[in-house]
Amino acid sequence: MGTGEYEYPKSKFNQQPHKVAIPPPQPFINSLKNTVKETLFPDDPLRQFKNQPPSRKFVLGVQYIFPIFDWASSYNLSFFKSDLIAGITIASLAIPQGISYAKLANLPPILGLYSSFIPPLVYAMMGSSKDLAVGTVAVASLLLGSMLGAVVNANENPKLYLQLALTATFFAGVFQASLGILRLGFIVDFLSHATIVGFMGGAATVVCLQQLKGILGLEHFTHGTDIVSVLRSVFSQTHEWRWESAVLGICFLFYLLVARFVSTKRPKLFWISAMAPLTSVILGSVLVYLTHAEKHGVQVIGELKKGLNPITIMDLSFGSQNLSSTIKIGIVTGIIALAEGIAVGRSFAMFKNYNIDGNKEMIAIGTMNIAGSFTSCYLTTGPFSRSAVNFNAGCKTAVSNIVMAITVMFTLLFLTPLFHYTPLVVLSSIIIAAMLGLINYEEAIHLWSLDKFDFLVCMSAYFGVVFASVEIGLIIAVALSLLRVLLFIARPRTSTLGHIPDSTIYRSMDQYQNVKTVPGILILQIDAPIYFANSSYLRDRISRWVDEEEDRLKSTGENSLQYVILALSAVGNIDTSGLTMLGEVKKVLERRGLKLVLANPGGEVIKKMNKGKLIDVIGQEWIYLTVGEAVGACNFMLHTYKNVEKPTSKETQNDNNV
């Protein structure tokens, strides 16, 4: 890298350079329409309705809202066999997990079964994912229980607690569906991958620690979710630890982990891990029943109400003094559930090479939560563990969710009395086994090697959840993610470009080691739109680049700087502050005896420059289509200037004779 002997590109600089075209003006309505379309409808969902008769548009509209009517016509017996096996398999996982996660949210265990009945039916009709298995999730359950617990005590006022949980689920569904209808799904994208990894890991750690209550058979436990409160509660009650419960819990946890290990090593044996939770529930219930372990400190679920979901639309609490808190809880838990569901759906869609519509997924998930809040269900989404089992079981369509729902319905109608003797310690073991898979330390290590700031976001979310609370950890992680977005906007990257020998290509001098600087010319590239948030920074940074270049030229004794070229190919847009900044830069450079040259401004940029009269200020002759043309013109001016300033020897002799 360096100047060396600069070789000019082999092109004819004396040819007329191409002019930068200014886009033709458009009516305001058309411009606004295009902007709205690009912002809210990048996938053009209405494309399929174009040039269709009204009857066909109606059919397409129904299929768009209810995708089941789209693929049902091609459904066959082979698909049903696969979906039947997958549905029964995930039902065996959904039943014990549903009961366990409801306890995690401080709700009656039966609600976990209710939530695996109605929502999957709604999603099967409206969802676009073939692999997503719908149900309750541990993290959302923990978040719901933690935030609701700060408003009302579940033990002191269980009826009000249940009403608020259902109301929060309703508001979560309304918020989720609204994001999809208004095409505002990009809001969920502010939960970055690093944020989700750290948050999920922290929540999983907290959930595992809280299960020590069930493992040790403790009756009194802290309502706090931070690690300090949990450990203090555990070790301050050592005299109440039940060794019978601990032995039972450790044995079942070992069995669950071994089953998962076997299924991981041999994917064809996925059913071993899928059936392990239900097997644990059955074995634990039989063991307690035969040994009367409930009389020796082993806590059991107790009676579960038989029958289908009661209608609870009249139990939603819209007029209580806790309405604002309930709305906040619904929005926060809804975002978390939505982010997990869409991420899981997209992951498995990628494996099978099909696409899912994120906004349609939001509408589907939101609708199923609204319907769920009317039928005794709390917050549901698409959990990774259940969806992974569904995928490995060979599901073909969302019918697997229908099969699961029918299986759960059968359980609600006839089998709930069998869960009376199910020990809580088994449910704790099931939760711990599921949560350990969410602590993705390998991904955290990968983030460290790839991007240190993403690692910081991940660890902030993790430690925020573990040492403070679930809400604080989430707030910290989202705040850091937003800070990074602001830094990208407010502190855009700028770089110097050099010439690659034997070509007309100019590239970053940091990236390419063989590039050479162009004598008398400084080429700068701006890698972001120019807005009010970064215009001052860019003005100062350009001045600093010029200072550094002039200092370098003085120290090496090279030709002085004459031109500063700004490569604007990466500048997609510019506002009035950006236009003002470019005008100021031109004035500053002129006072230093330098000329500002622009290369390859985009359509939006040149259009606003034209409207703002900045083209007249800079000069049309100093705006070029490519960096190569700009350099060629500058070199032509430099050599012309030298020839004028430096007369030939013959001219000098004639002057002397005169």
VENSULFEN-V171826 format. One record per residue. N is the residue number from 0. RES is the residue in one letter. PHI is phi in radians with two decimals (NA if undefined). Layout:
N&RES&PHI + N&RES&PHI
This chain:
0&M&NA + 1&G&2.38 + 2&T&-1.44 + 3&G&0.96 + 4&E&-1.73 + 5&Y&-1.20 + 6&E&-1.80 + 7&Y&-1.21 + 8&P&-1.03 + 9&K&-1.40 + 10&S&-2.52 + 11&K&-1.56 + 12&F&-1.22 + 13&N&-1.36 + 14&Q&-1.30 + 15&Q&-1.17 + 16&P&-1.21 + 17&H&-1.24 + 18&K&-1.54 + 19&V&-1.36 + 20&A&-1.36 + 21&I&-1.72 + 22&P&-0.99 + 23&P&-1.10 + 24&P&-1.13 + 25&Q&-2.07 + 26&P&-1.02 + 27&F&-1.01 + 28&I&-1.09 + 29&N&-1.13 + 30&S&-1.12 + 31&L&-1.12 + 32&K&-1.07 + 33&N&-1.14 + 34&T&-1.12 + 35&V&-1.10 + 36&K&-1.11 + 37&E&-1.20 + 38&T&-1.38 + 39&L&-1.81 + 40&F&-2.25 + 41&P&-1.13 + 42&D&-1.61 + 43&D&0.86 + 44&P&-1.17 + 45&L&-1.59 + 46&R&-1.03 + 47&Q&-1.21 + 48&F&-1.53 + 49&K&-1.19 + 50&N&1.01 + 51&Q&-1.95 + 52&P&-1.17 + 53&P&-0.94 + 54&S&-1.11 + 55&R&-1.22 + 56&K&-1.06 + 57&F&-1.12 + 58&V&-1.10 + 59&L&-1.11 + 60&G&-1.12 + 61&V&-1.11 + 62&Q&-1.18 + 63&Y&-1.19 + 64&I&-1.34 + 65&F&-2.13 + 66&P&-1.00 + 67&I&-1.05 + 68&F&-1.31 + 69&D&-1.45 + 70&W&-1.64 + 71&A&-1.12 + 72&S&-1.14 + 73&S&-1.77 + 74&Y&-1.27 + 75&N&-2.37 + 76&L&-1.14 + 77&S&-1.09 + 78&F&-1.08 + 79&F&-1.13 + 80&K&-1.06 + 81&S&-1.15 + 82&D&-1.18 + 83&L&-1.12 + 84&I&-1.11 + 85&A&-1.12 + 86&G&-1.11 + 87&I&-1.15 + 88&T&-1.12 + 89&I&-1.26 + 90&A&-1.15 + 91&S&-1.12 + 92&L&-1.55 + 93&A&-1.19 + 94&I&-1.14 + 95&P&-1.19 + 96&Q&-1.16 + 97&G&-1.04 + 98&I&-1.11 + 99&S&-1.14 + 100&Y&-1.25 + 101&A&-1.13 + 102&K&-1.12 + 103&L&-1.12 + 104&A&-1.55 + 105&N&1.09 + 106&L&-1.94 + 107&P&-1.00 + 108&P&-0.97 + 109&I&-1.10 + 110&L&-1.13 + 111&G&-1.14 + 112&L&-1.31 + 113&Y&-0.95 + 114&S&-1.28 + 115&S&-1.82 + 116&F&-1.96 + 117&I&-1.29 + 118&P&-0.98 + 119&P&-1.08 + 120&L&-1.16 + 121&V&-1.15 + 122&Y&-1.15 + 123&A&-1.04 + 124&M&-1.50 + 125&M&-1.94 + 126&G&-1.36 + 127&S&-1.84 + 128&S&-1.57 + 129&K&-1.49 + 130&D&-1.99 + 131&L&-1.18 + 132&A&-1.81 + 133&V&-1.51 + 134&G&3.00 + 135&T&-1.35 + 136&V&-2.24 + 137&A&-1.17 + 138&V&-1.14 + 139&A&-1.12 + 140&S&-1.12 + 141&L&-1.09 + 142&L&-1.12 + 143&L&-1.10 + 144&G&-1.14 + 145&S&-1.16 + 146&M&-1.27 + 147&L&-1.21 + 148&G&-1.08 + 149&A&-1.35 + 150&V&-1.73 + 151&V&-2.55 + 152&N&-1.43 + 153&A&-1.16 + 154&N&-1.38 + 155&E&-1.40 + 156&N&-2.43 + 157&P&-1.11 + 158&K&-1.14 + 159&L&-1.12 + 160&Y&-1.05 + 161&L&-1.12 + 162&Q&-1.07 + 163&L&-1.19 + 164&A&-1.11 + 165&L&-1.17 + 166&T&-1.17 + 167&A&-1.09 + 168&T&-1.11 + 169&F&-1.07 + 170&F&-1.17 + 171&A&-1.08 + 172&G&-1.14 + 173&V&-1.09 + 174&F&-1.13 + 175&Q&-1.09 + 176&A&-1.14 + 177&S&-1.11 + 178&L&-1.03 + 179&G&-1.24 + 180&I&-1.16 + 181&L&-1.49 + 182&R&1.04 + 183&L&-1.91 + 184&G&-1.10 + 185&F&-1.11 + 186&I&-1.07 + 187&V&-1.13 + 188&D&-1.16 + 189&F&-1.23 + 190&L&-1.49 + 191&S&-1.19 + 192&H&-1.02 + 193&A&-1.11 + 194&T&-1.09 + 195&I&-1.15 + 196&V&-1.06 + 197&G&-1.18 + 198&F&-1.12 + 199&M&-1.09 + 200&G&-1.12 + 201&G&-1.13 + 202&A&-1.10 + 203&A&-1.11 + 204&T&-1.09 + 205&V&-1.12 + 206&V&-1.07 + 207&C&-1.05 + 208&L&-1.13 + 209&Q&-1.19 + 210&Q&-1.29 + 211&L&-1.08 + 212&K&-1.05 + 213&G&-1.28 + 214&I&-1.11 + 215&L&-1.59 + 216&G&1.25 + 217&L&-1.41 + 218&E&-1.65 + 219&H&-1.95 + 220&F&-2.61 + 221&T&-1.17 + 222&H&-1.57 + 223&G&-1.30 + 224&T&-1.90 + 225&D&-1.34 + 226&I&-1.13 + 227&V&-1.13 + 228&S&-1.11 + 229&V&-1.15 + 230&L&-1.16 + 231&R&-1.10 + 232&S&-1.16 + 233&V&-1.21 + 234&F&-1.48 + 235&S&-1.51 + 236&Q&-2.16 + 237&T&-1.04 + 238&H&-1.28 + 239&E&-1.83 + 240&W&-1.11 + 241&R&-1.87 + 242&W&-1.16 + 243&E&-1.07 + 244&S&-1.14 + 245&A&-1.12 + 246&V&-1.10 + 247&L&-1.08 + 248&G&-1.14 + 249&I&-1.15 + 250&C&-1.12 + 251&F&-1.21 + 252&L&-1.12 + 253&F&-1.08 + 254&Y&-1.08 + 255&L&-1.14 + 256&L&-1.20 + 257&V&-1.13 + 258&A&-1.07 + 259&R&-1.20 + 260&F&-1.08 + 261&V&-1.10 + 262&S&-1.18 + 263&T&-1.22 + 264&K&-1.28 + 265&R&-2.22 + 266&P&-0.95 + 267&K&-1.17 + 268&L&-1.71 + 269&F&-1.00 + 270&W&-1.14 + 271&I&-1.14 + 272&S&-1.20 + 273&A&-1.15 + 274&M&-1.50 + 275&A&-1.03 + 276&P&-1.05 + 277&L&-1.16 + 278&T&-1.07 + 279&S&-1.10 + 280&V&-1.09 + 281&I&-1.13 + 282&L&-1.10 + 283&G&-1.11 + 284&S&-1.14 + 285&V&-1.10 + 286&L&-1.10 + 287&V&-1.14 + 288&Y&-1.12 + 289&L&-1.30 + 290&T&-1.76 + 291&H&0.93 + 292&A&-1.12 + 293&E&-1.12 + 294&K&-1.51 + 295&H&-2.10 + 296&G&1.67 + 297&V&-1.58 + 298&Q&-1.36 + 299&V&-2.12 + 300&I&-1.13 + 301&G&1.60 + 302&E&-1.27 + 303&L&-1.93 + 304&K&-1.14 + 305&K&-1.47 + 306&G&2.14 + 307&L&-1.38 + 308&N&-1.01 + 309&P&-1.23 + 310&I&-1.31 + 311&T&-2.17 + 312&I&-1.08 + 313&M&-1.42 + 314&D&-1.57 + 315&L&-1.14 + 316&S&-1.83 + 317&F&-1.71 + 318&G&-1.91 + 319&S&-1.38 + 320&Q&-1.25 + 321&N&-1.69 + 322&L&-1.07 + 323&S&-1.10 + 324&S&-1.14 + 325&T&-1.14 + 326&I&-1.10 + 327&K&-1.07 + 328&I&-1.09 + 329&G&-1.09 + 330&I&-1.17 + 331&V&-1.12 + 332&T&-1.16 + 333&G&-1.13 + 334&I&-1.12 + 335&I&-1.08 + 336&A&-1.10 + 337&L&-1.15 + 338&A&-1.07 + 339&E&-1.19 + 340&G&-1.08 + 341&I&-1.21 + 342&A&-1.09 + 343&V&-1.15 + 344&G&-1.06 + 345&R&-1.16 + 346&S&-1.08 + 347&F&-1.33 + 348&A&-1.12 + 349&M&-1.12 + 350&F&-1.13 + 351&K&-1.78 + 352&N&1.03 + 353&Y&-2.38 + 354&N&-1.88 + 355&I&-2.08 + 356&D&-1.55 + 357&G&-1.02 + 358&N&-1.22 + 359&K&-1.16 + 360&E&-1.10 + 361&M&-1.09 + 362&I&-1.12 + 363&A&-1.13 + 364&I&-1.14 + 365&G&-1.12 + 366&T&-1.12 + 367&M&-1.20 + 368&N&-1.33 + 369&I&-1.12 + 370&A&-1.10 + 371&G&-1.13 + 372&S&-1.14 + 373&F&-1.44 + 374&T&-2.29 + 375&S&1.13 + 376&C&-1.97 + 377&Y&-1.86 + 378&L&-0.91 + 379&T&-2.27 + 380&T&-2.77 + 381&G&-1.89 + 382&P&-1.16 + 383&F&-1.14 + 384&S&-1.05 + 385&R&-1.22 + 386&S&-1.18 + 387&A&-1.12 + 388&V&-1.12 + 389&N&-1.05 + 390&F&-1.13 + 391&N&-1.18 + 392&A&-1.34 + 393&G&1.55 + 394&C&-1.07 + 395&K&-1.93 + 396&T&-2.51 + 397&A&-1.28 + 398&V&-1.07 + 399&S&-1.03 + 400&N&-1.18 + 401&I&-1.15 + 402&V&-1.08 + 403&M&-1.05 + 404&A&-1.09 + 405&I&-1.15 + 406&T&-1.11 + 407&V&-1.15 + 408&M&-1.05 + 409&F&-1.06 + 410&T&-1.11 + 411&L&-1.11 + 412&L&-1.36 + 413&F&-2.24 + 414&L&-1.93 + 415&T&-1.06 + 416&P&-1.05 + 417&L&-1.22 + 418&F&-1.55 + 419&H&-1.01 + 420&Y&-1.65 + 421&T&-1.15 + 422&P&-1.27 + 423&L&-1.11 + 424&V&-1.13 + 425&V&-1.19 + 426&L&-1.08 + 427&S&-1.10 + 428&S&-1.13 + 429&I&-1.09 + 430&I&-1.13 + 431&I&-1.05 + 432&A&-1.07 + 433&A&-1.23 + 434&M&-1.27 + 435&L&-1.06 + 436&G&-1.27 + 437&L&-1.56 + 438&I&-1.50 + 439&N&-1.62 + 440&Y&-1.20 + 441&E&-1.12 + 442&E&-1.21 + 443&A&-1.11 + 444&I&-1.11 + 445&H&-1.10 + 446&L&-1.09 + 447&W&-1.08 + 448&S&-1.30 + 449&L&-1.66 + 450&D&-2.65 + 451&K&-1.13 + 452&F&-1.20 + 453&D&-1.09 + 454&F&-1.11 + 455&L&-1.08 + 456&V&-1.08 + 457&C&-1.06 + 458&M&-1.20 + 459&S&-1.11 + 460&A&-1.10 + 461&Y&-1.10 + 462&F&-1.23 + 463&G&-1.09 + 464&V&-1.21 + 465&V&-1.24 + 466&F&-1.76 + 467&A&-2.03 + 468&S&-2.81 + 469&V&-1.08 + 470&E&-1.14 + 471&I&-1.14 + 472&G&-1.05 + 473&L&-1.15 + 474&I&-1.09 + 475&I&-1.06 + 476&A&-1.14 + 477&V&-1.15 + 478&A&-1.09 + 479&L&-1.15 + 480&S&-1.12 + 481&L&-1.14 + 482&L&-1.05 + 483&R&-1.18 + 484&V&-1.05 + 485&L&-1.11 + 486&L&-1.15 + 487&F&-1.06 + 488&I&-1.36 + 489&A&-1.38 + 490&R&-2.25 + 491&P&-1.19 + 492&R&-1.35 + 493&T&-2.17 + 494&S&-2.62 + 495&T&-1.60 + 496&L&-1.87 + 497&G&-2.26 + 498&H&-1.64 + 499&I&-1.41 + 500&P&-0.94 + 501&D&1.04 + 502&S&-2.71 + 503&T&-1.91 + 504&I&-1.76 + 505&Y&-2.16 + 506&R&-2.38 + 507&S&-1.07 + 508&M&-1.31 + 509&D&-1.35 + 510&Q&-1.52 + 511&Y&-1.94 + 512&Q&-1.45 + 513&N&-1.71 + 514&V&-1.30 + 515&K&-2.16 + 516&T&-1.26 + 517&V&-1.73 + 518&P&-0.96 + 519&G&1.39 + 520&I&-2.29 + 521&L&-1.95 + 522&I&-1.89 + 523&L&-2.04 + 524&Q&-2.01 + 525&I&-1.83 + 526&D&-1.83 + 527&A&-2.83 + 528&P&-1.02 + 529&I&-1.82 + 530&Y&-2.18 + 531&F&-1.03 + 532&A&-1.29 + 533&N&-2.19 + 534&S&-1.13 + 535&S&-1.13 + 536&Y&-1.06 + 537&L&-1.13 + 538&R&-1.05 + 539&D&-1.19 + 540&R&-1.21 + 541&I&-1.11 + 542&S&-1.07 + 543&R&-1.17 + 544&W&-1.05 + 545&V&-1.12 + 546&D&-1.03 + 547&E&-1.12 + 548&E&-1.18 + 549&E&-1.15 + 550&D&-1.09 + 551&R&-1.13 + 552&L&-1.14 + 553&K&-1.13 + 554&S&-1.22 + 555&T&-1.71 + 556&G&1.27 + 557&E&-1.46 + 558&N&-1.05 + 559&S&-1.23 + 560&L&-1.30 + 561&Q&-2.15 + 562&Y&-2.29 + 563&V&-2.13 + 564&I&-1.77 + 565&L&-1.76 + 566&A&-1.48 + 567&L&-1.90 + 568&S&-1.09 + 569&A&-1.58 + 570&V&-1.54 + 571&G&-1.36 + 572&N&-2.73 + 573&I&-2.67 + 574&D&-1.92 + 575&T&-1.12 + 576&S&-1.12 + 577&G&-1.15 + 578&L&-1.10 + 579&T&-1.08 + 580&M&-1.07 + 581&L&-1.11 + 582&G&-1.11 + 583&E&-1.17 + 584&V&-1.07 + 585&K&-1.05 + 586&K&-1.13 + 587&V&-1.09 + 588&L&-1.15 + 589&E&-1.09 + 590&R&-1.14 + 591&R&-1.68 + 592&G&1.38 + 593&L&-2.00 + 594&K&-1.99 + 595&L&-1.58 + 596&V&-2.22 + 597&L&-1.93 + 598&A&-2.25 + 599&N&0.96 + 600&P&-1.22 + 601&G&-1.27 + 602&G&-1.03 + 603&E&-1.13 + 604&V&-1.17 + 605&I&-1.19 + 606&K&-1.15 + 607&K&-1.27 + 608&M&-1.10 + 609&N&-1.20 + 610&K&-1.15 + 611&G&-1.51 + 612&K&1.08 + 613&L&-1.28 + 614&I&-1.07 + 615&D&-1.16 + 616&V&-1.19 + 617&I&-1.34 + 618&G&1.80 + 619&Q&-1.00 + 620&E&-1.25 + 621&W&-1.93 + 622&I&-2.13 + 623&Y&-2.16 + 624&L&-1.31 + 625&T&-2.33 + 626&V&-1.12 + 627&G&-1.03 + 628&E&-1.15 + 629&A&-1.11 + 630&V&-1.12 + 631&G&-1.05 + 632&A&-1.16 + 633&C&-1.13 + 634&N&-1.11 + 635&F&-1.07 + 636&M&-1.16 + 637&L&-1.09 + 638&H&-1.25 + 639&T&-1.11 + 640&Y&-1.12 + 641&K&-1.15 + 642&N&-1.16 + 643&V&-1.25 + 644&E&-1.30 + 645&K&-2.01 + 646&P&-1.17 + 647&T&-1.28 + 648&S&-1.15 + 649&K&-1.19 + 650&E&-1.11 + 651&T&-1.18 + 652&Q&-1.16 + 653&N&-1.09 + 654&D&-1.10 + 655&N&-1.18 + 656&N&-1.11 + 657&V&-1.13
